[in-house]
Amino acid sequence: MRETDARMAEPRPRLILASASPRRLDLLASVGLVPDAVEPTDIDESEIPGELPGPLAQRLALEKASAHGDTEAYVLAADTVVGVGRRVLPKAETEAQARACLALLSGRNHRVYTGIALRTPDGELTAKLVETRVKLKRLSRPEVEHYIASGEWRGKAGGYGIQGRAGAFVISLIGSYTGVVGLPVYETVNLLAGRGYPVFEARNEAKNP
């Protein structure tokens, strides 16, 4: 049997998405990748005093990938952090948090950092940080109230989700749109392929189950 035939006969390694975010799952599916399992890891996501937004996103992604118990699969993890200067904005869980975030972001530039991390079956850990600059329009009170009423802000870093109604607030974006949504697909696909995951075979399986 030729070497290429032997490789084709080998079972495809499992891919686990260590995130509960439906947006990340949808983004993977949009480029033809369907994880074998979605198994979020439970870690302490508190920031270290003085930690900057970018390093926080990368550290949390690495910790999520490292914490998963399956040592025979590719484990993909990600974390998104919104920053204004050195300040880390929360993942809004209350209306008060969302209003505070929107008030801070209204009419100004901010940065969205998404860290992605991959642990291979041989235990190798690799991470990449993707930074995107976003500017929102100056928000009127009715716009804020309408958005708060929609509930789309809940659980979103910085109190907004660009893929929803808040997309109408965005004046400019420099970087990765999918990174702002939660998973930069270009960098993710290249990270997987670069670490030996059979991206094209997985896409064919998703297309022809």
C-alpha positions as CSV (number, residue, x, y, z in Angstrom):
1,M,0.0,0.0,0.0
2,R,1.4,3.4,-1.0
3,E,2.0,5.9,1.8
4,T,-0.7,8.2,0.5
5,D,-3.2,5.4,0.5
6,A,-2.2,4.4,4.0
7,R,-2.8,7.9,5.2
8,M,-6.2,8.0,3.5
9,A,-7.1,4.7,5.3
10,E,-6.3,6.1,8.7
11,P,-9.4,7.4,10.7
12,R,-9.7,11.1,10.9
13,P,-8.7,12.4,14.3
14,R,-11.5,13.8,16.4
15,L,-11.9,17.6,16.7
16,I,-13.4,19.0,19.9
17,L,-14.7,22.6,20.3
18,A,-14.0,23.5,23.9
19,S,-16.6,26.3,23.8
20,A,-20.3,26.5,24.4
21,S,-20.7,29.5,22.0
22,P,-23.2,28.7,19.2
23,R,-21.6,31.5,17.2
24,R,-18.2,29.7,17.1
25,L,-19.9,26.4,16.1
26,D,-21.7,28.2,13.3
27,L,-18.5,29.9,12.1
28,L,-16.8,26.6,11.9
29,A,-19.7,25.1,10.0
30,S,-19.6,28.1,7.6
31,V,-16.2,26.9,6.4
32,G,-17.2,23.2,6.3
33,L,-15.8,22.1,9.6
34,V,-18.1,20.3,12.0
35,P,-16.5,19.3,15.4
36,D,-17.0,15.7,16.6
37,A,-18.0,17.1,20.0
38,V,-18.8,20.4,21.7
39,E,-17.4,20.2,25.2
40,P,-16.7,23.5,27.0
41,T,-14.1,23.5,29.7
42,D,-14.8,25.2,33.0
43,I,-12.0,27.6,34.1
44,D,-11.8,30.7,36.2
45,E,-12.0,33.5,33.6
46,S,-11.1,36.3,36.1
47,E,-8.5,38.7,34.8
48,I,-5.2,39.0,36.7
49,P,-4.8,42.5,38.2
50,G,-3.1,44.7,35.6
51,E,-3.6,42.2,32.8
52,L,-4.2,43.8,29.4
53,P,-7.1,42.8,27.1
54,G,-5.0,41.0,24.5
55,P,-2.9,38.9,26.8
56,L,-6.1,38.0,28.8
57,A,-7.8,36.7,25.7
58,Q,-4.8,34.6,24.7
59,R,-4.3,33.2,28.2
60,L,-7.9,32.2,28.6
61,A,-7.9,30.4,25.2
62,L,-4.8,28.5,26.2
63,E,-6.2,27.5,29.6
64,K,-9.4,26.3,28.0
65,A,-7.6,24.1,25.5
66,S,-5.2,22.8,28.2
67,A,-8.0,22.0,30.7
68,H,-9.9,19.6,28.4
69,G,-9.5,16.0,29.4
70,D,-9.4,14.3,26.0
71,T,-5.7,13.7,25.2
72,E,-6.4,11.9,21.9
73,A,-8.2,14.6,20.0
74,Y,-7.5,18.1,18.6
75,V,-9.0,20.5,21.1
76,L,-9.9,24.0,19.8
77,A,-10.6,26.8,22.3
78,A,-11.2,30.5,22.0
79,D,-11.9,33.6,24.1
80,T,-13.0,37.1,23.0
81,V,-12.2,40.2,25.0
82,V,-13.2,43.8,24.2
83,G,-10.8,46.5,25.3
84,V,-10.8,50.3,25.5
85,G,-7.2,51.2,26.0
86,R,-5.9,49.1,28.9
87,R,-9.4,48.5,30.2
88,V,-11.1,45.1,29.9
89,L,-14.9,45.3,29.3
90,P,-17.0,42.6,30.8
91,K,-19.2,40.0,29.2
92,A,-22.4,41.7,30.0
93,E,-24.8,39.8,32.2
94,T,-27.0,42.6,33.5
95,E,-28.7,45.6,31.8
96,A,-26.5,47.9,33.9
97,Q,-23.3,46.3,32.6
98,A,-24.6,46.5,29.0
99,R,-25.5,50.1,29.4
100,A,-22.2,51.0,30.9
101,C,-20.4,49.2,28.0
102,L,-22.4,50.9,25.3
103,A,-21.9,54.3,27.0
104,L,-18.2,53.8,26.9
105,L,-18.1,52.5,23.3
106,S,-20.5,55.1,21.9
107,G,-18.8,57.3,19.3
108,R,-15.3,55.9,19.9
109,N,-12.8,53.3,18.7
110,H,-12.1,50.1,20.6
111,R,-10.3,46.8,20.0
112,V,-11.6,43.3,20.0
113,Y,-9.2,40.6,20.8
114,T,-9.9,36.9,20.1
115,G,-7.4,34.3,21.3
116,I,-7.5,30.9,19.7
117,A,-5.7,27.9,21.0
118,L,-5.2,24.4,19.8
119,R,-4.0,21.3,21.6
120,T,-2.9,18.5,19.4
121,P,-3.2,14.8,20.2
122,D,0.5,14.8,21.0
123,G,0.0,17.5,23.6
124,E,1.4,20.4,21.6
125,L,-0.2,23.7,22.5
126,T,-0.3,26.6,19.9
127,A,-2.1,29.9,20.3
128,K,-2.8,32.9,18.1
129,L,-4.2,36.3,19.0
130,V,-6.3,38.3,16.5
131,E,-6.8,42.0,17.0
132,T,-9.6,44.0,15.3
133,R,-10.2,47.7,15.6
134,V,-13.9,48.7,15.6
135,K,-15.6,52.1,15.8
136,L,-19.2,52.6,16.8
137,K,-21.4,55.5,16.0
138,R,-22.5,57.9,18.7
139,L,-25.5,56.1,20.1
140,S,-28.7,57.9,20.8
141,R,-30.8,57.1,23.9
142,P,-33.5,55.4,21.8
143,E,-30.9,53.3,20.0
144,V,-29.5,52.1,23.4
145,E,-33.0,51.4,24.8
146,H,-34.0,49.5,21.7
147,Y,-30.8,47.4,21.8
148,I,-31.1,46.7,25.5
149,A,-34.7,45.6,25.0
150,S,-33.6,43.1,22.3
151,G,-31.5,41.1,24.8
152,E,-28.8,40.5,22.2
153,W,-26.2,42.0,24.5
154,R,-26.5,39.2,27.1
155,G,-23.2,37.3,27.6
156,K,-21.5,39.3,24.9
157,A,-18.0,40.8,25.4
158,G,-18.4,44.6,25.6
159,G,-22.2,44.3,25.7
160,Y,-22.9,43.9,22.0
161,G,-22.9,41.4,19.2
162,I,-21.8,42.6,15.9
163,Q,-23.6,39.9,14.0
164,G,-27.0,41.1,15.2
165,R,-28.7,44.5,15.5
166,A,-25.5,46.2,16.8
167,G,-24.1,45.7,13.3
168,A,-26.0,48.9,12.4
169,F,-23.8,50.8,15.0
170,V,-20.5,50.0,13.3
171,I,-18.9,52.8,11.4
172,S,-15.6,51.0,10.6
173,L,-13.8,47.7,11.2
174,I,-10.2,47.0,10.5
175,G,-9.2,43.4,11.0
176,S,-11.3,40.2,11.2
177,Y,-15.1,40.4,11.2
178,T,-15.4,36.8,12.2
179,G,-12.9,37.4,15.0
180,V,-15.3,40.0,16.5
181,V,-18.1,37.5,16.2
182,G,-16.0,35.1,18.2
183,L,-13.8,32.9,16.0
184,P,-11.4,34.3,13.3
185,V,-12.0,31.6,10.7
186,Y,-9.0,32.3,8.5
187,E,-6.6,32.0,11.3
188,T,-8.4,29.0,12.8
189,V,-8.4,27.0,9.6
190,N,-4.7,27.7,9.1
191,L,-3.9,26.8,12.7
192,L,-5.6,23.5,12.3
193,A,-4.0,22.7,9.0
194,G,-0.6,23.8,10.2
195,R,-0.8,21.4,13.1
196,G,-1.7,18.4,11.0
197,Y,-5.5,18.3,11.3
198,P,-6.9,17.1,7.9
199,V,-9.0,20.2,7.2
200,F,-9.9,19.3,3.6
201,E,-10.9,15.7,4.4
202,A,-13.1,17.0,7.3
203,R,-14.8,19.4,4.9
204,N,-15.5,16.6,2.4
205,E,-17.0,14.5,5.2
206,A,-19.3,17.4,6.2
207,K,-20.3,17.9,2.6
208,N,-21.0,14.2,2.0
209,P,-22.0,12.6,5.3
